[in-house]
Amino acid sequence: MNPFKNRFAKATSFLTISALFLASCGGAGSSTDETGNESTAENGGNAEQTTLTWALWDKDATVYYEPLIEAFEAENEDINVEMLDLGSTDYMTVLGTQLSGGDASIDVVTVKDIPGYAALIERNQLESLNELASDINIDQYSGTVEQITMDDQFYALPFRSDFYVLYYNKDLFDAAGVEYPQNGITFDEYDTLIREVSEKATAAVGSKVYGGHYHVWRSQVQMYGLMDGENTLVSTDYSFLEPFYETVLAQQEDEVVQDYASLKTSSLHYSAAFYQNNVASMLMGTWFIPTLATAIESGESEDFNWGMVTMPLAEGAEEGTSTGTITTLGISSNSENKDAAWKFVEFATSEEGSRIIAETGTMPAIQSEEVIETIANTPGFPDDEASKEALSVETTYLELPLDKDSAEVETILNDAHDNIMTNNADAAEELEKASGQVEALK
């Protein structure tokens, strides 16, 4: 990707005639202007009150939304931020529909994934940030902005930068008498480990225990193929994914992990699967850290001791390697409050915003030793050194690179994954079919 240029614009506020009248009478109050924005009088002066709508998902389950908004509003008393929860399952589809037809009801856009980001750009639904962000040090995002730049333009800034780690239930491993997984564990070693803990923990507790868990996302299997740094999921040859599917399908057949078709039919959320205290380990992103800790404290989850280690390494991958995704913030091209929206985007993606996010135990886009230390010291985080060490990753490969065909490739890979995991197609044949479909896009 090419480097980019950024420029920054600041919003201004103005006094309305009606507010001046109220102030001259020594009163304070509120009024509504022609656009419906409320004006308030404070300290003898008045500023137009702007309300921003922030599109996001999982509002009630995400612990950093409220602290971010509270801190931002404290610094920007003339701006209110309201959350619009569009749900997590079909978030990008719902978002695209909501933004279509010139709808100006959304100001700040949370972008969940690269295919969705590419689609929003293609439909001109995001504002370019090159002009707005010139005063920002883009090096602080560790090269991720370059990865979301298309034709020398970028339309969002990194807000979160998550990578995958392996969560495990210490109590189930203890019951099985099996040693905990360690940082640097390989994919083959993981296969052996979860088979052993599933058998022994089931016998020990007297009910079925699954050694591992794969959520229904295609990335849960396919991302292992990226770890050697030689392959990408925008490809015309997906044969490199076949060994991983063979291993996971065997685990599924042997009931070491739960059945994919059953999980999809029941719409079981990965968090609920882990909360039930019958799953010994689960690969999931760092975003799950505060969610899990909070769920155990609140009683939403069964109470158990847990830890985490690095993502199991595929053959050829170096230690310190993981895969992951970035969550970004952009501005709707239809927004009527672009200046105020930029203020919020700038704040949420800044060092201050990253600190606030880290204080909730969540991994922000700007990562440092201070951030890692902050997360490791949040309530509920495991007290073992291995869990803290798992937060330090040297190389993270994005699940899907930004490409003009990203959205179509995502659909092809999702279909292939579904057909393979439900045993409706042979893995090798289905991957060959997907290769041909992607090649036809070029």
N, C-alpha and C positions, 0 to 999 in steps of 0.2 A: 504494500500500500504506500501511497505517496504521503509525504509529510503534509501538514495542513497549516493554514494560517487562521488566526483567531482575532476577533475584535470584540470589544466589550462596550455595552451601552447601559447607562443607568436610567432608571425610571425617575420621573419628577412628579411632584404632587402640587396641587393648586388649591386655592381657597375659593369657595363658591360664594356668590353674592348673598345668598340666604344665610350662610354660616357667618359671614361678616356682620350681617345685620344682628344676628343673635348675640355675637360677641360684643358688639357696640352697646347692646342693651344690658351687658353684664351677665348674660345667661349662657348656659351650655345645654346642648341638646343634639338632636339628630334630624337629618332630612334625607330625602331621596332624590337623586338627580334624574335626568331624562333616561339614563341607561339602566336605572334601577340600583346603582351603587349607593350605599348608604354613606352619608357624610357625618362625622362626629366631631364635637368640639372638645378640645382638651388643652388645658394649660393656657387658656386665652386665645388659642388658635384652632383652626379646623383643617383637617386633611381628608381628602376623598378616601373612602373605605372601599377597597377592592377585594372581591371574593374570588379566589382561585379554586377550580375543581381539579383534583389530582386523581387520575385514573390508575387503579392498582388492583391487586387481588389479595385475598385472605386477610382482610383488615383486622378481624378479631383475633387471628392467630399469629399476627406479626407484631413483635414487641417494640420495634424501633420507630414505627410510624408516628405515634403520638409524641414521643420525646423530640423527634425532629421538628414536627410542626410547632410544638410549644416553644422550642428555642428560636425557631425562625420568626414566629409571631412576636416574641419578646423583643427582637431586634428590628422588626418591621411592623410597627403598631398599626399602620394603615392597610395592612394586607391580612386577610383571613384565608386559611386553607381548609377546604372541605374535601374529604375522601369519597371517591366513588368506587365501590367494590364491584368489579365486573366478574368475580369468580375466577377460580384458577384453572378449571378444566379446559374451557375453550376461550381463555382470556384474549388471545391475540385475534381470534376470529370475531369475537364480540366487540373488541376495541375497533377493529377495522370497519365494522358495520356502523358503529356509533360515530365514527369520524367521517363517514361518507356523506355525500350530499351537502357539504358545506356546513355541517353541524358545528356550532361554536360553543357547545355546552361544556367541552373539556379543554382545559388549558395546559396542564402538565401531564405528560404521557410517560408511564413506566413501560419500558420495552422489555419483554420477557426473554426473547431469544433472537438469534441471528436471522432465521427465515422470516420471522415476523417483522423484524427491522427492515430487511430487504423489501418486503412487500409494502410496508408503509412508505418507504422512499419511492418505490415505483409508482405509487398512487398519489405522490405529492402531498402526503398527509402530515409530514414533519417539516418543521422549519430548520433551515441550515443554521448551524451554530458557529460557523467560521467567523463571521463578523462580530458576533457577540462575545466570543471567548478569547479574544486576543491577549487579554491581561492574565490569562491563566497559564500556569506552568504545567504543560501537558506531560512532561516527563514523570510527574508524580503518579501517573496512572500506569506506569511500567509497560508502555508500549501498546496498551489495549486500544487506545484511540486510533492508532494507525490501522488496527485490525478491523475497525468499523468505519473506515474512510472509503468512500466510493467516488471516483472521478474528482478527486481532490476536495471533496466536501464531506463533512461529518454532521450528523443530525441528532446526536445524543452524546452525553458524557457518562462515563462509567460511574455507577452509583454503588453497586455491589460487585465483588469479584470473588466468586465461590469456586471451590474445587472439591473433588470427592475425597472422602475419607471412609474408613471402615469402622462403623460403630459396633460395639459388642456388649453383650449382657454378661457381666462378670459373675453374677450369681449362677447362671446356667452353666458357665464353664467350670465354676467351682463344684457345682453338683455333679458334673460329669467327670471331675478329676482330670480335666484337660487343661494344659497350659494356655494362657491367653495368647492371642495373635501378637506379633511383634512388628515394629516398624521395619519396612523393607521386605515384608512377606511377598512371595511370588504368587502368581495366579494358580500355578500348579500346587503349591503348598497350601493355598487357601482351599482348593478343592478337597485335598486330603483332610484338612482340619475340620471343615464343616461336616464332612461325612462322619468323622469320629465323634464330634460333639453331639451331633444329632442322635446317633445310636446310643451313646452313653448317658446323655441327659434325659432322653426319653425313658430309659430304664430306671434312672435314678428318681425322677419326679412322678413317674407313673402315668404320664400323659404325653401326647405327641409333642416333640420339640423339633423345630426345623433349624438346621445348622446355619442356613443363610436365607436371604430374602432378596428377590429381584422385583422391583416395581415394574409396572407394565410399559414404562418408557423404553423405546428402542435403544436409547443411549446406555441403559443399564448393561447391555451386552456389547453393543457396537463400539463403545468408547475404549474398550480394551485394545482394539485394533489400532488406536492412534498413538499408543504410548511409546512406541519405538521411534517416533518422529519421522518415519518414512512414508506413512500413508495419511490420506485425508478422506473424509467422507463425501467430498465432491469428487467422485472418481468414476472411471469407466471400467474398473476391475475390482470387484468386492470379494474376491476369493480369499483375501487375507482375513476376513471375518469368520470363515468357516470353522476353524479350530475352536473358537470361543463359543459358537453356537453348539457345536458337538458336545462340549463340556457341560454347558448349562442345560441342554436338553437331557443329558444323562442324569444330572442332578435332579431334574424335574421328574423323570421317569422313576428314579429311585426314592422319590419323596423326601429328598434332602432339603428341597425348597418347595414352596407352595406352587400349585398348578397355575400357569399363566391364564388359561381360559377362565378358570374359576375366579381368579382375582379380577379379571376384566369384567366378568358378568356381575360380580358383587360390588364393583366400584370401590373396593377396599383401599383406603388411603394408606400410603406406606407408614405414616405415623401410627395409625391405629393398629397396623400389623405388629409394629415393634412394641407398642404399649401393652400388648396382651401377655407379655412375659413368656411367650413360647417360641420366640425367634432369637437364636443365639447371636446372630450377626447380620448386619445390613449395610450395604454400600449406599451412601447418600451424601449430598453436598453439605458443606459447612453451615449452610443456612439452617440446618436441623438442630444445631447445638443449642441455641436458646429455647427453641420450641420444646425440645426433649426435657431440658432442665426445668422449664416452667410447668410442663405437663406432670412431671413427677411430683413437684412441690405442691401443685394444686389438687392432685388426686385424679386428674384426668387419665393418667397412666398408672399402671401397676407400679408399685414402689420396688425398684431394684437398683443395684449398683451397676454403673456402666463405664466404659472407657472407649477410646478410639485410637486407631493407628492409621498409617498411611494406606492409600489405595493399593491393593495387590498389584504387583508389577507384572506386566506381560513380558514374554521373552524378548530380550533385546532392549528393554527399557532400563534406563539408569535410575539409581536410587534418587529420591527427591523429585520424581516425575509424577504428575497426576493429570487428570483431565478436568475440565470445568466449564463454567459459563459466566458471562458477565450480564448483569442487569443494568440497564442504562435509563437515563431520564432525558426526555426531549420535550419540545414544545409543539403543540398542535398548530399546523399552518392556518387553521381556522380560528384560533384563539383571538379574542378581542382584547386580551390582557397580556400581550407578549412581553412587555417590559417587566411587569410584576412576576410573570411566569419565569422569566430568566433569572430574576433575583432568587427565586426559590430553587431553581435548578443549580445555580451557582453555589448556593449555600449548602444544599444537600450533598453535592459532590466535592465539597471543599475539605480541608483538613479538619475543620471544626465539625462538619457533618460526619466525617469518618470517625472522629472521636466519639461522638454521640452514639453512632451505630455500634461501635466496638464496646461501649459500656453496657450494651444489652447482650453481649456475648456473640454478636453477629459480625461476620467478616465484611469489612467495607472495601471499596475499590482501592483506596490508598492504604497500603499495608506497610508496616514498619515493625521494628522490635517492640516499640511502645504499644502498638495495636495488639500484637500477639500477647504481650504481657497483660494488657488490659483484659482481653478475652479470657485468658487462662485464670484470671483472678475474679471472674464474675461468679456470683452465687450459683451453685449447682454444677460447675465445671469439675470434671474428675481431678483428683488430687495427685494422680500418678504422673511421673515425668514423661512417660511415653505419649500420653495424650497431648501434653503441651508440645512435645517435639513434632507431633503429627501436623501441627499448624504451620510448620516451616517447610514450604515447598519451593524448589528451585525452578522447575519448569512445569508450566500448565498449558496443555493443548486445548484449544476451544473445541467443543463437540462438533461444530459445523462452521467452516470458514464463510466469510461474507462473499457471496457470489451472486451474479445476476440470476442464476437458476436455483438459489438456495431453497426457495419455497417449494419448487417442484421436486427437488431432490429430497427434501424432507418428507413429502408425500410418498414418494417412491420407497424410501427407506422404512417409513412407518408401515406401509403395506407389506413389504418383504418381512419385516420383523413379526408382524401379526400372523402371517401365513406360516412362518417357520415355527414360532412358539406354540401355535395351536396344532402343529403337526398336519397342517393342510398341504404342505409342500416340503419337498426335500430341501435341506439347507443349501447344498451346492447348486442345485438347479434354480432355486429362487434367487440366490445371489447373482448367478449368471444372468438371469432375467432382468434383475435390477440394473446390472452393468449395462445391458443393452438399452434399457430405457433412459438412463442418464446420457449415454452416448448419443442418443437420438435428439437430445436437447441442444447439443453443441452445433 
